Amino acid sequence: MSVLNRLASALGRGDEAPNEALAQEIAERSDAEAVRELLAHLSDKNKEIRSDCIKVLYEVGTRKPKLIADGVGDFIQLLGSRNNRLVWGGMTALGAIAHLRAAEIFRQIDVIMKTTDEGSVITQDWGVWVLATVSAQNTTYEQRIFRFLLSFLRGCPPKDLPRHAESVLVAANTANRHDLLNVLEARKAALKDAQRKRLEQVIRKVRAL
């Protein structure tokens, strides 16, 4: 039975429960064939099928990243879609596998950066995580990516800063922590109390490196 028949849209459902249940089953069975079918239909003519497929794929990725890792090229391709649902869905999927496929992602790092810079809130959340995760893999990646992350932290809305700083923390090390601390400390005054407290937790972790 095709997994397409079990997607929410095929069942006439307006909620995500069928997609999440399908993802759980695929992950539990390590069903590579189902993953390949879902990947193949990311370009389906039916918008609802495309949306359901990426939802199932990134839900599988949160449970078993290796199972969707071969879709890295497909997920990157989605970043150029006119459909915002596919863009942030693709970035979410990349977030699940960034630690496994850093080299492939780095080859398209300009695309990742541009999409993160211009994307929706969800796209930016996962884009920062993807970039930070890749940056943390080696110094070559760090030299290309970390400067962008600092710039992003300087310019993001104050309410988003603590959340993004938490993601960037994975890329922090003894060599770059001074620059990161300078950016975070400079923005503390613009934050509300709860936001500042959350950011200070990140600052303490950076200082402890």
N, C-alpha and C positions, 0 to 999 in steps of 0.2 A: 504493500500500500504506500502510495506516494505521501511524503510528509506534507505536501502542499494541501492535501485534503484535511489536514488537522490544524491548519492555520486559523487564526481567529476570523479572518475575513471569509474563509471557505465555510465556516460554521455559522456565519451570520451573526457573529458576536461583535459587540462594540467595545469590549474590554480586553485586557491583555492576558487574562488568566489562561486561556488555551495555549498561547504562545509560551508563557512561562512554564506551564506543565510539560509542554513538548520539549523545551530546552532542558528541563530537569531529566527527562527520560533519555534524551540523546546523550547527555553528559554521563548518566549512570551506565549506559550501555557502550559508551565510547563509539558511537555510531558514526563512523567516518563517511559512510555512504550518504547518510542524511545530511551531513554538513556539506558535502559536495553538491547535493541537489539544491540546498538553500543558497549556496554561493552562486550556482548557475542561474538562479532566478532573481538575483539582485538587479538584473537588467530586464526583468519581465516587463511586458507592455502594461500590465495592470499595476497601478500605483499602490493599491492596497497589498498586493502580494509582495512587492518590493519592500514595503514598510514592515510587513510581518516577518519577512525573511531576515532582515537585518536585526530586528528585535530578538528573534530566536537565537541568531548567531552570537550577538553580544551577551545574551543571557547564558548561553553555553560557555562563552569565554570566561565569565565570572566564576564558573564552576570548574571548568577544565580548560585552561588557556591553550594547552598544546593541541587540543582537538581542532581549534579554528586557526592555528598559527599559519597554515599554508594559504590562508585567505588574505594575507597581508597586502598583496598587490590589489586585490579587489576592494579592500577597505580604503586604501589610499585613493583609488580611482573614484570612490564615492565622494571624496572631499570636493570634487569639481562639479557635483550635481547641483541642479537648480532647486532641488527639493531639499529644504533644510532638514527634514526628518532623516533623510539619508546621509546628509553631511554629519550631523551630530551622532547619528547611529554608527557611521563609519569610524568616527574619532573615538567613540566609546569602545568599539571593538579593538581598535589599535591600543587603547589603554590597557586592555586585558592581556595583550601579547607583546607590549613594548620591550619587556625584559627578555623575551625570547627571540625577537626579530629586530634587534636594534640596528644591525647593519643594513637591512633592507629599508627600514624606515629612514635611516640617516641619508641614504641615497636620494631620498625625496624630501630632505629636511626643509628646503625652501617652501615647498607646498604646505608642509605641516605648519611652519611658522606663519605663513600668510593666512592660512585658514584659521589658525588660532587667533591671530591679531584681529581678523575681520568677522569672526564667527559669533554665533549666539552664545548665551550664557553657558549652556551645556557644552557646546563645542569648545569654548574657552576653558572650561573646567577640565575637560579631558585632554585638550591640547596641551595645557601646561603640564599635566601629569605625564603625558607621552614624552614631551620634550625633556622634562626633568629626569625621567627614567632612562632615556637614551643618553643624556649628558653624563649620567652617573657611571656609564659603562667603561669609558676610558678618557684619557686627556685629549685625544684628537676630537672626539665628539664634544667634550666640554668646551674646548676653545671656540668652537663654532656656535654652540647653543647657549652657554651660560650668560653671555652678554645680552642676548635677546631676552632671556628670562628676567634679568635685572631691569631691563628697559620696560618690560611688561609690568613688573611690579611697581615701577615708578609711576606708570600711567593708568593703572586700573582704578576703578571706583573704590573709594575708601572701604565701603561695606564688603567688597570682594577681596580685599587685600589679605586678611588673615587666612582665608580659605586657600588662596593661591600660594601664599607663603608656606603653608603646610605641605602643599604638593612639591614646591621647589626644595624643601628640606632634604628630600632624598638625593638631590644633586650637590648638596653642600659638603665641603671638605675643608681641611686645614688651609689649603691654598686659596680658596675663594671665599671663605667665610667673612673676611674683613669687608669685602665689597658688598656682600649680602647684608651684613649687619648695618652698614652705612645707609643702605636703601631703606631698610625696615625702621631703623631708628628715626630717620628723617621724616617718616610719614606718621609716626605715632600720634602726634599732636592733632591730626585731622580725624582721628577715630573716636567713636563713642566708647564709653567705659567698657562695655562687654566686648566690643571689638578689640580694644586695646589689650584687655586681659588675655584674650585668645592669641593675639599677636605676640605678646610678651612670653607666652609659653614656647612659641617657636624660637624667639630670640634666645631664650635660655638654652634651648637645645643646640642652637648654632654655636653659642659661646662655649658649650661643653665639648665641642669636637676636638 
